[in-house]
């Protein structure tokens, strides 16, 4: 059992470092990894997750101890996941992640993501208040704009990664023996539309974004949410998840400065589009499943129809 705890802590620490490498203030993928693990990992291994998250954070705190002071280093070592654990545990006790019919409870996941993003943004603000600049310069205050950027970065990062992990997990489970083959990917309508429509569309928008600025850049950023809506209508919340991942990557690639107000506005639109599309995508997936059941019943031999 102890070996399993060590393995979980080590694996989570490695994945945390990887997602942190690709994260920045506007797009915190670590929040998505954190939420996905809390939803999928058995609760008895949660302490191992906390240790796995504390290790890379403690390393960063040690490296910047002389820059921001001992009080900040001690406060920052507390892993953010411990503040999310009570929220997820409470929601799971009332709303299971998988409904009785086998359907993923997207509403609960969106709510948990929202609450945890608010909690972690608040925790960031508290930790920030402990900073004592090593050079004696005054500590900048946490403004409403900075708090909103933190919150949206955490929320959008979680919406980028968590539903994608859950969708891929569900699709993997639906494959024979749980193995994905090249033939299955090649014949998947969702995979084809991602490769042939979504990726080229986002690449074109990225190319335009690199050549424009101001209001035109904002319009291009907001247009990146359109493929998400289209995939939702076509493939339900699985389409939202994978399309949202690519749209989030594309939008993050257009950010050139930290705490950019224009980027925060675009993030707000994308976060709203992802949230509503995920909730609407559940209904689309439900209708598609019902339609498949009808087709299956129609193709049964006459003597096998149930009355």
C-alpha positions in Angstrom: 0.0 0.0 0.0 2.8 2.4 0.8 4.3 1.7 -2.5 1.1 2.7 -4.2 1.1 6.0 -2.2 4.6 6.7 -3.3 3.7 5.9 -7.0 0.7 8.1 -6.9 2.6 11.0 -5.3 5.5 10.6 -7.8 3.2 10.4 -10.9 1.2 13.4 -9.8 4.3 15.4 -9.1 5.6 14.6 -12.6 2.4 15.5 -14.3 2.1 18.7 -12.2 5.5 19.8 -13.4 4.6 19.1 -17.0 1.3 21.0 -16.9 2.9 23.9 -15.0 5.6 24.2 -17.7 2.9 25.0 -20.2 0.8 27.2 -17.9 0.8 30.9 -17.3 -1.4 33.4 -15.4 -4.1 33.4 -18.1 -4.2 29.6 -18.5 -3.4 27.3 -15.5 -3.5 23.7 -16.8 -2.5 22.6 -13.3 -6.0 23.4 -12.2 -7.3 20.9 -14.8 -5.0 18.2 -13.7 -5.9 18.9 -10.0 -9.7 18.6 -10.7 -9.4 15.5 -12.9 -7.4 13.7 -10.3 -9.8 14.6 -7.5 -12.7 13.3 -9.6 -11.0 10.1 -10.7 -8.5 9.1 -8.0 -10.0 7.1 -5.0 -10.2 9.3 -1.9 -7.8 7.2 0.1 -5.0 8.4 -2.3 -5.8 12.1 -1.9 -3.1 12.6 0.8 -0.6 11.3 -1.8 -1.9 13.8 -4.3 -1.4 16.6 -1.8 2.2 15.4 -1.2 2.8 15.1 -4.9 1.6 18.7 -5.5 3.6 20.1 -2.5 6.9 18.8 -3.7 7.3 21.0 -6.9 5.7 23.9 -5.1 8.2 23.6 -2.2 11.1 23.6 -4.7 9.8 26.9 -6.3 9.4 28.4 -2.8 12.9 27.5 -1.8 14.4 29.0 -5.0 12.6 32.3 -4.5 13.0 32.5 -0.7 15.4 35.4 -0.9 13.2 37.3 -3.3 9.9 37.2 -1.5 10.7 36.3 2.1 10.2 33.4 4.5 6.5 34.1 5.4 5.6 33.9 1.7 7.6 30.7 1.2 6.0 29.0 4.2 2.5 30.0 3.1 3.0 29.0 -0.6 4.2 25.5 0.3 0.6 24.6 1.3 -0.7 22.8 -1.9 -3.8 24.4 -3.5 -5.3 20.9 -3.9 -6.0 20.7 -0.1 -8.5 23.6 -0.5 -10.3 21.9 -3.3 -10.6 18.5 -1.5 -13.5 19.6 0.8 -15.4 21.2 -2.1 -15.1 18.1 -4.3 -15.9 15.7 -1.5 -19.0 17.6 -0.5 -20.3 17.8 -4.1 -19.5 14.1 -4.7 -21.5 13.2 -1.6 -24.6 15.0 -3.1 -24.1 14.7 -6.8 -22.2 11.6 -8.1 -19.8 12.1 -10.9 -21.5 9.3 -12.9 -25.3 9.2 -12.8 -27.3 6.0 -12.4 -27.6 5.6 -16.2 -23.9 5.8 -16.7 -24.0 9.5 -17.9 -21.2 11.8 -16.6 -22.5 14.5 -14.4 -21.2 17.5 -16.3 -23.2 20.0 -14.2 -21.5 18.9 -11.0 -18.1 19.1 -12.7 -18.6 22.6 -14.0 -19.8 23.7 -10.5 -16.8 22.1 -8.8 -14.5 23.7 -11.3 -16.1 27.1 -10.7 -15.9 26.8 -6.9 -12.4 25.5 -6.8 -11.2 28.3 -9.2 -12.7 30.9 -6.8 -11.1 29.2 -3.8 -7.6 28.9 -5.4 -7.7 32.5 -6.6 -8.6 33.6 -3.1 -5.8 31.4 -1.7 -3.4 33.1 -4.2 -4.4 36.5 -2.9 -3.8 35.4 0.7 -0.3 34.0 -0.1 0.5 37.1 -2.1 -0.1 39.2 1.0 2.8 37.5 2.8 5.3 38.7 0.3 8.2 40.8 1.7 10.4 42.0 -1.2 14.1 41.1 -0.7 15.2 44.4 -2.2 12.9 46.4 0.1 10.6 47.6 -2.7 6.9 47.9 -2.0 4.7 44.9 -2.6 2.1 45.4 -5.4 -1.5 45.0 -4.2 -3.9 42.4 -5.6 -6.3 44.4 -7.6 -9.7 43.2 -8.9 -8.2 42.8 -12.4 -5.4 40.6 -11.1 -7.8 38.5 -9.1 -10.1 38.1 -12.1 -7.1 37.1 -14.2 -6.2 34.4 -11.7 -9.8 33.2 -11.4 -10.3 32.9 -15.2 -6.8 31.4 -15.7 -7.7 28.7 -13.2 -11.3 28.2 -14.4 -10.3 28.1 -18.1 -7.3 25.8 -17.4 -9.6 23.4 -15.6 -12.3 23.5 -18.3 -9.5 22.9 -20.9 -8.1 19.7 -19.3 -10.7 18.1 -17.0 -13.5 17.5 -19.5 -11.0 16.4 -22.1 -9.5 13.7 -19.8 -13.0 12.5 -18.9 -14.1 12.4 -22.5 -11.0 10.5 -23.6 -11.5 8.1 -20.7 -15.1 7.5 -21.7 -14.2 6.9 -25.3 -11.4 4.6 -24.3 -13.8 2.5 -22.2 -16.1 2.2 -25.2 -13.5 0.5 -27.3 -13.2 -3.3 -27.5 -11.0 -4.4 -24.7 -10.3 -0.8 -23.9 -7.7 -0.4 -26.7 -7.7 2.4 -29.2 -6.7 1.3 -32.7 -5.7 3.5 -35.6 -8.7 2.2 -37.5 -11.0 3.4 -34.7 -9.4 6.9 -34.8 -9.5 7.0 -38.6 -13.2 6.1 -38.7 -14.2 8.5 -35.9 -16.3 11.4 -37.2 -15.1 13.5 -34.3 -11.4 12.8 -35.0 -11.9 13.6 -38.7 -13.6 16.9 -38.0 -11.0 17.9 -35.5 -8.2 17.2 -37.9 -9.8 18.4 -41.1 -11.9 21.4 -39.9 -11.1 22.6 -36.4 -7.3 22.5 -36.6 -7.1 24.3 -40.0 -9.7 26.9 -38.8 -7.8 27.6 -35.6 -4.5 27.7 -37.5 -5.9 30.3 -39.9 -7.2 32.4 -37.0 -3.8 32.2 -35.3 -2.1 33.4 -38.5 -4.5 36.3 -38.7 -4.0 37.1 -35.0 -0.2 37.4 -35.5 -0.8 40.1 -38.0 -3.4 42.3 -36.3 -4.0 44.1 -33.0 -6.5 46.0 -31.0 -10.2 45.3 -31.7 -9.5 43.1 -34.7 -7.3 40.8 -32.5 -10.2 40.6 -30.0 -12.6 39.6 -32.7 -10.2 36.9 -33.9 -9.8 35.6 -30.3 -13.5 35.4 -29.8 -14.0 33.7 -33.1 -11.9 30.8 -31.8 -14.9 29.8 -29.7 -17.0 29.1 -32.8 -15.5 25.6 -33.6 -16.4 24.6 -30.0 -20.1 25.5 -30.5 -20.1 23.6 -33.9 -18.6 20.5 -32.4 -21.0 20.6 -29.5 -24.0 20.5 -31.9 -22.4 17.7 -33.8 -20.9 15.5 -31.0 -22.2 16.6 -27.7 -19.9 17.3 -24.7 -17.2 15.2 -26.1 -16.9 17.6 -29.0 -17.0 20.5 -26.6 -14.1 19.0 -24.6 -11.7 18.3 -27.4 -12.7 21.4 -29.4 -12.3 23.5 -26.2 -8.8 22.1 -25.6 -7.7 23.2 -29.1 -9.5 26.6 -28.9 -7.9 27.2 -25.5 -4.4 26.4 -26.8 -5.0 28.7 -29.8 -6.2 31.6 -27.6 -3.4 31.1 -25.1 -1.0 31.4 -28.0 -2.1 34.9 -28.8 -1.2 36.2 -25.3 2.0 38.3 -25.4 1.8 40.2 -22.0 0.9 39.2 -18.5 -2.3 40.4 -16.9 -3.5 41.7 -20.3 -7.1 43.2 -19.9 -8.0 42.4 -23.5 -7.0 38.8 -22.9 -9.1 38.6 -19.8 -12.1 39.8 -21.8 -11.5 37.1 -24.5 -11.0 34.5 -21.8 -14.4 35.4 -20.2 -16.1 34.8 -23.5 -14.4 31.5 -24.1 -15.0 30.4 -20.5 -18.7 31.2 -20.9 -18.9 29.4 -24.3 -17.2 26.3 -22.8 -19.4 26.2 -19.7 -22.7 26.6 -21.6 -21.6 24.2 -24.4 -20.6 21.5 -21.9 -24.1 21.7 -20.3 -25.9 21.8 -23.7 -23.6 19.0 -25.0 -25.0 16.7 -22.4 -28.5 17.0 -23.9 -27.1 16.5 -27.4 -25.2 13.4 -26.3 -28.4 12.1 -24.6 -30.5 12.6 -27.9 -27.8 10.9 -29.9 -27.7 7.9 -27.6 -31.5 7.7 -27.8 -31.4 7.8 -31.6 -28.8 5.0 -31.7 -31.0 2.9 -29.5 -33.9 3.5 -31.9 -31.8 2.5 -34.9 -30.6 -0.6 -33.1 -34.1 -1.6 -32.3 -35.2 -1.0 -35.9 -32.4 -3.3 -37.2 -33.3 -6.2 -34.9 -35.0 -9.2 -36.4 -38.8 -9.0 -35.9 -38.9 -11.8 -33.3 -36.3 -10.0 -31.1 -38.2 -6.8 -30.7 -39.3 -6.2 -27.2 -42.9 -5.1 -26.6 
